[in-house]
Structures are given as C-alpha cells and as structure tokens.
Amino acid sequence: MKKLYRTKAFVPNMPWIDNRSPKKVCYLKVSVLKNKVSIKWQDSLSNESMYYIVYRFNGNKIGNINDPNNIIAIIKEKRDKER
C-alpha cells in the first residue's frame, strides 16, 4: 500500500451534507521535552470535527497546508474532546 499512497490524506469536505466547516480547536498547548514535541488541545463538544490533521513545517516560513507531504498525523476524533 505504501507504493500506492506515498502521502497521507484526509476525507474532503462534503458540501452536499452541509456547508458548515468545523470550528477551530481551543486551548492549544505545545511542549518540548528531550527533543520530543507534545501537542494537546480541546475541542468544543458542539463541534462536528471527525478528524484532526497535524502538520509539520521546517524553518520560520509559513507552511503550505495544501501540500500533503507536510501532514505528519491524522487523528480520529474522540468522544471526550481532549487529545
């Protein structure tokens, strides 16, 4: 399968279901310990997020979220809304 799909991808918007985008997550916390990065956030219980996409960009430039090579994780939503 890795030969078929070289980059990660996520489910696209489905405008025929509704035209609402999920709201942004809040309480984002990033910490670094011994060269490992930990990212935590909370999402509103009323938000309809199904997946969260984590991107990584090198350097100080603004990253391109349209380039799937920058995706390092796709996380399925949990019921407790805390990651």
TORTORNU-482466 format. One record per residue: z, y, x of N, C-alpha, C in turn; residue number from 0; chain. Coordinates in nm, 3 decimals. Layout:
REM TORTORNU-482466
node nw->Z; nv->Y; nu->X; caw->Z; cav->Y; cau->X; cw->Z; cv->Y; cu->X; pos->NUM; unit->A
...
***
This chain:
REM TORTORNU-482466
node nw->0.000; nv->-0.120; nu->0.081; caw->0.000; cav->0.000; cau->0.000; cw->0.000; cv->0.127; cu->0.086; pos->0; unit->A
node nw->0.064; nv->0.123; nu->0.201; caw->0.067; cav->0.244; cau->0.284; cw->-0.072; cv->0.287; cu->0.326; pos->1; unit->A
node nw->-0.164; nv->0.193; nu->0.339; caw->-0.300; cav->0.230; cau->0.375; cw->-0.370; cv->0.302; cu->0.260; pos->2; unit->A
node nw->-0.333; nv->0.268; nu->0.138; caw->-0.395; cav->0.332; cau->0.022; cw->-0.337; cv->0.470; cu->-0.004; pos->3; unit->A
node nw->-0.206; nv->0.483; nu->0.012; caw->-0.137; cav->0.608; cau->-0.020; cw->-0.065; cv->0.658; cu->0.104; pos->4; unit->A
node nw->-0.127; nv->0.749; nu->0.175; caw->-0.071; cav->0.798; cau->0.300; cw->0.036; cv->0.905; cu->0.281; pos->5; unit->A
node nw->0.034; nv->0.975; nu->0.169; caw->0.133; cav->1.078; cau->0.143; cw->0.203; cv->1.050; cu->0.011; pos->6; unit->A
node nw->0.321; nv->1.108; nu->-0.004; caw->0.396; cav->1.094; cau->-0.128; cw->0.332; cv->1.184; cu->-0.234; pos->7; unit->A
node nw->0.352; nv->1.150; nu->-0.358; caw->0.302; cav->1.230; cau->-0.468; cw->0.399; cv->1.220; cu->-0.584; pos->8; unit->A
node nw->0.386; nv->1.308; nu->-0.680; caw->0.475; cav->1.304; cau->-0.795; cw->0.395; cv->1.316; cu->-0.923; pos->9; unit->A
node nw->0.462; nv->1.289; nu->-1.033; caw->0.398; cav->1.293; cau->-1.164; cw->0.359; cv->1.437; cu->-1.195; pos->10; unit->A
node nw->0.235; nv->1.463; nu->-1.232; caw->0.192; cav->1.600; cau->-1.261; cw->0.249; cv->1.649; cu->-1.395; pos->11; unit->A
node nw->0.240; nv->1.781; nu->-1.415; caw->0.278; cav->1.837; cau->-1.545; cw->0.195; cv->1.773; cu->-1.654; pos->12; unit->A
node nw->0.252; nv->1.766; nu->-1.774; caw->0.181; cav->1.708; cau->-1.889; cw->0.179; cv->1.811; cu->-2.001; pos->13; unit->A
node nw->0.086; nv->1.907; nu->-1.995; caw->0.086; cav->2.017; cau->-2.091; cw->0.064; cv->1.972; cu->-2.235; pos->14; unit->A
node nw->0.012; nv->1.852; nu->-2.258; caw->-0.007; cav->1.806; cau->-2.395; cw->0.126; cv->1.767; cu->-2.460; pos->15; unit->A
node nw->0.232; nv->1.744; nu->-2.377; caw->0.364; cav->1.714; cau->-2.433; cw->0.435; cv->1.844; cu->-2.469; pos->16; unit->A
node nw->0.447; nv->1.933; nu->-2.375; caw->0.498; cav->2.069; cau->-2.398; cw->0.451; cv->2.154; cu->-2.282; pos->17; unit->A
node nw->0.467; nv->2.282; nu->-2.296; caw->0.417; cav->2.374; cau->-2.194; cw->0.531; cv->2.438; cu->-2.118; pos->18; unit->A
node nw->0.648; nv->2.376; nu->-2.117; caw->0.766; cav->2.433; cau->-2.051; cw->0.789; cv->2.367; cu->-1.917; pos->19; unit->A
node nw->0.809; nv->2.447; nu->-1.816; caw->0.846; cav->2.395; cau->-1.684; cw->0.997; cv->2.383; cu->-1.677; pos->20; unit->A
node nw->1.049; nv->2.287; nu->-1.601; caw->1.194; cav->2.278; cau->-1.584; cw->1.246; cv->2.402; cu->-1.512; pos->21; unit->A
node nw->1.370; nv->2.436; nu->-1.538; caw->1.434; cav->2.549; cau->-1.470; cw->1.469; cv->2.507; cu->-1.328; pos->22; unit->A
node nw->1.490; nv->2.606; nu->-1.243; caw->1.531; cav->2.578; cau->-1.105; cw->1.673; cv->2.523; cu->-1.103; pos->23; unit->A
node nw->1.702; nv->2.439; nu->-1.003; caw->1.837; cav->2.389; cau->-0.986; cw->1.927; cv->2.502; cu->-0.936; pos->24; unit->A
node nw->2.058; nv->2.483; nu->-0.949; caw->2.151; cav->2.587; cau->-0.902; cw->2.254; cv->2.524; cu->-0.809; pos->25; unit->A
node nw->2.334; nv->2.607; nu->-0.748; caw->2.439; cav->2.564; cau->-0.657; cw->2.384; cv->2.478; cu->-0.544; pos->26; unit->A
node nw->2.277; nv->2.524; nu->-0.486; caw->2.215; cav->2.452; cau->-0.374; cw->2.303; cv->2.469; cu->-0.250; pos->27; unit->A
node nw->2.334; nv->2.357; nu->-0.184; caw->2.417; cav->2.361; cau->-0.063; cw->2.350; cv->2.275; cu->0.043; pos->28; unit->A
node nw->2.326; nv->2.334; nu->0.159; caw->2.266; cav->2.264; cau->0.272; cw->2.366; cv->2.265; cu->0.387; pos->29; unit->A
node nw->2.390; nv->2.149; nu->0.444; caw->2.481; cav->2.142; cau->0.559; cw->2.419; cv->2.055; cu->0.667; pos->30; unit->A
node nw->2.454; nv->2.087; nu->0.792; caw->2.403; cav->2.012; cau->0.908; cw->2.523; cv->1.959; cu->0.985; pos->31; unit->A
node nw->2.519; nv->1.829; nu->1.015; caw->2.625; cav->1.766; cau->1.091; cw->2.563; cv->1.663; cu->1.184; pos->32; unit->A
node nw->2.579; nv->1.682; nu->1.312; caw->2.524; cav->1.590; cau->1.413; cw->2.374; cv->1.565; cu->1.391; pos->33; unit->A
node nw->2.299; nv->1.671; nu->1.381; caw->2.152; cav->1.666; cau->1.365; cw->2.106; cv->1.598; cu->1.237; pos->34; unit->A
node nw->2.192; nv->1.586; nu->1.139; caw->2.153; cav->1.534; cau->1.007; cw->2.175; cv->1.642; cu->0.903; pos->35; unit->A
node nw->2.079; nv->1.654; nu->0.814; caw->2.085; cav->1.756; cau->0.711; cw->2.122; cv->1.691; cu->0.578; pos->36; unit->A
node nw->2.216; nv->1.752; nu->0.509; caw->2.257; cav->1.706; cau->0.376; cw->2.226; cv->1.817; cu->0.276; pos->37; unit->A
node nw->2.163; nv->1.781; nu->0.166; caw->2.128; cav->1.878; cau->0.063; cw->2.191; cv->1.832; cu->-0.068; pos->38; unit->A
node nw->2.266; nv->1.921; nu->-0.132; caw->2.326; cav->1.890; cau->-0.262; cw->2.292; cv->2.003; cu->-0.358; pos->39; unit->A
node nw->2.280; nv->1.969; nu->-0.485; caw->2.253; cav->2.069; cau->-0.587; cw->2.305; cv->2.020; cu->-0.720; pos->40; unit->A
node nw->2.309; nv->2.113; nu->-0.816; caw->2.343; cav->2.079; cau->-0.954; cw->2.230; cv->2.125; cu->-1.042; pos->41; unit->A
node nw->2.211; nv->2.053; nu->-1.149; caw->2.109; cav->2.090; cau->-1.246; cw->2.177; cv->2.104; cu->-1.381; pos->42; unit->A
node nw->2.126; nv->2.191; nu->-1.462; caw->2.180; cav->2.211; cau->-1.596; cw->2.159; cv->2.085; cu->-1.680; pos->43; unit->A
node nw->2.256; nv->2.049; nu->-1.760; caw->2.241; cav->1.933; cau->-1.849; cw->2.129; cv->1.954; cu->-1.950; pos->44; unit->A
node nw->2.098; nv->2.080; nu->-1.979; caw->1.991; cav->2.109; cau->-2.075; cw->1.852; cv->2.108; cu->-2.011; pos->45; unit->A
node nw->1.848; nv->2.102; nu->-1.879; caw->1.719; cav->2.098; cau->-1.810; cw->1.652; cv->1.962; cu->-1.832; pos->46; unit->A
node nw->1.522; nv->1.960; nu->-1.841; caw->1.450; cav->1.837; cau->-1.865; cw->1.386; cv->1.780; cu->-1.738; pos->47; unit->A
node nw->1.445; nv->1.807; nu->-1.624; caw->1.391; cav->1.757; cau->-1.497; cw->1.396; cv->1.605; cu->-1.495; pos->48; unit->A
node nw->1.289; nv->1.545; nu->-1.447; caw->1.284; cav->1.400; cau->-1.431; cw->1.287; cv->1.360; cu->-1.284; pos->49; unit->A
node nw->1.230; nv->1.445; nu->-1.200; caw->1.224; cav->1.419; cau->-1.056; cw->1.252; cv->1.548; cu->-0.981; pos->50; unit->A
node nw->1.301; nv->1.533; nu->-0.859; caw->1.321; cav->1.645; cau->-0.768; cw->1.243; cv->1.615; cu->-0.642; pos->51; unit->A
node nw->1.172; nv->1.714; nu->-0.594; caw->1.091; cav->1.699; cau->-0.474; cw->1.159; cv->1.774; cu->-0.360; pos->52; unit->A
node nw->1.175; nv->1.708; nu->-0.246; caw->1.234; cav->1.771; cau->-0.128; cw->1.123; cv->1.786; cu->-0.025; pos->53; unit->A
node nw->1.105; nv->1.910; nu->0.021; caw->1.001; cav->1.941; cau->0.119; cw->1.067; cv->1.972; cu->0.253; pos->54; unit->A
node nw->0.992; nv->1.952; nu->0.360; caw->1.038; cav->1.993; cau->0.493; cw->0.927; cv->2.072; cu->0.559; pos->55; unit->A
node nw->0.966; nv->2.186; nu->0.615; caw->0.871; cav->2.273; cau->0.684; cw->0.925; cv->2.302; cu->0.823; pos->56; unit->A
node nw->0.839; nv->2.301; nu->0.922; caw->0.878; cav->2.331; cau->1.059; cw->0.860; cv->2.479; cu->1.087; pos->57; unit->A
node nw->0.948; nv->2.532; nu->1.171; caw->0.936; cav->2.671; cau->1.212; cw->0.989; cv->2.769; cu->1.109; pos->58; unit->A
node nw->0.954; nv->2.895; nu->1.127; caw->1.005; cav->3.002; cau->1.041; cw->0.902; cv->3.052; cu->0.941; pos->59; unit->A
node nw->0.786; nv->2.987; nu->0.934; caw->0.682; cav->3.030; cau->0.841; cw->0.712; cv->2.979; cu->0.701; pos->60; unit->A
node nw->0.654; nv->3.046; nu->0.603; caw->0.666; cav->3.000; cau->0.465; cw->0.584; cv->2.872; cu->0.452; pos->61; unit->A
node nw->0.645; nv->2.769; nu->0.396; caw->0.579; cav->2.639; cau->0.385; cw->0.484; cv->2.632; cu->0.266; pos->62; unit->A
node nw->0.398; nv->2.532; nu->0.270; caw->0.299; cav->2.511; cau->0.165; cw->0.343; cv->2.392; cu->0.078; pos->63; unit->A
node nw->0.389; nv->2.419; nu->-0.044; caw->0.433; cav->2.310; cau->-0.132; cw->0.315; cv->2.236; cu->-0.194; pos->64; unit->A
node nw->0.194; nv->2.285; nu->-0.175; caw->0.076; cav->2.216; cau->-0.226; cw->0.023; cv->2.111; cu->-0.130; pos->65; unit->A
node nw->0.082; nv->2.103; nu->-0.012; caw->0.042; cav->2.003; cau->0.087; cw->0.138; cv->1.885; cu->0.078; pos->66; unit->A
node nw->0.094; nv->1.768; nu->0.031; caw->0.186; cav->1.655; cau->0.013; cw->0.242; cv->1.601; cu->0.145; pos->67; unit->A
node nw->0.185; nv->1.640; nu->0.258; caw->0.240; cav->1.599; cau->0.387; cw->0.379; cv->1.659; cu->0.411; pos->68; unit->A
node nw->0.413; nv->1.766; nu->0.338; caw->0.542; cav->1.831; cau->0.353; cw->0.651; cv->1.767; cu->0.267; pos->69; unit->A
node nw->0.618; nv->1.672; nu->0.180; caw->0.716; cav->1.606; cau->0.096; cw->0.788; cv->1.500; cu->0.179; pos->70; unit->A
node nw->0.922; nv->1.508; nu->0.183; caw->0.997; cav->1.405; cau->0.255; cw->1.075; cv->1.315; cu->0.160; pos->71; unit->A
node nw->1.093; nv->1.358; nu->0.035; caw->1.165; cav->1.273; cau->-0.061; cw->1.127; cv->1.311; cu->-0.203; pos->72; unit->A
node nw->1.123; nv->1.209; nu->-0.287; caw->1.109; cav->1.227; cau->-0.432; cw->1.228; cv->1.156; cu->-0.494; pos->73; unit->A
node nw->1.312; nv->1.232; nu->-0.562; caw->1.438; cav->1.178; cau->-0.613; cw->1.434; cv->1.177; cu->-0.765; pos->74; unit->A
node nw->1.458; nv->1.061; nu->-0.823; caw->1.461; cav->1.049; cau->-0.969; cw->1.589; cv->1.110; cu->-1.022; pos->75; unit->A
node nw->1.580; nv->1.175; nu->-1.134; caw->1.693; cav->1.241; cau->-1.198; cw->1.802; cv->1.140; cu->-1.230; pos->76; unit->A
node nw->1.929; nv->1.182; nu->-1.212; caw->2.044; cav->1.102; cau->-1.251; cw->2.109; cv->1.166; cu->-1.372; pos->77; unit->A
node nw->2.178; nv->1.090; nu->-1.447; caw->2.241; cav->1.142; cau->-1.569; cw->2.350; cv->1.244; cu->-1.544; pos->78; unit->A
node nw->2.425; nv->1.232; nu->-1.435; caw->2.536; cav->1.323; cau->-1.412; cw->2.494; cv->1.460; cu->-1.363; pos->79; unit->A
node nw->2.364; nv->1.476; nu->-1.332; caw->2.304; cav->1.603; cau->-1.290; cw->2.360; cv->1.659; cu->-1.161; pos->80; unit->A
node nw->2.431; nv->1.581; nu->-1.081; caw->2.475; cav->1.625; cau->-0.948; cw->2.417; cv->1.529; cu->-0.847; pos->81; unit->A
node nw->2.352; nv->1.578; nu->-0.744; caw->2.288; cav->1.494; cau->-0.644; cw->2.370; cv->1.490; cu->-0.520; pos->82; unit->A
***
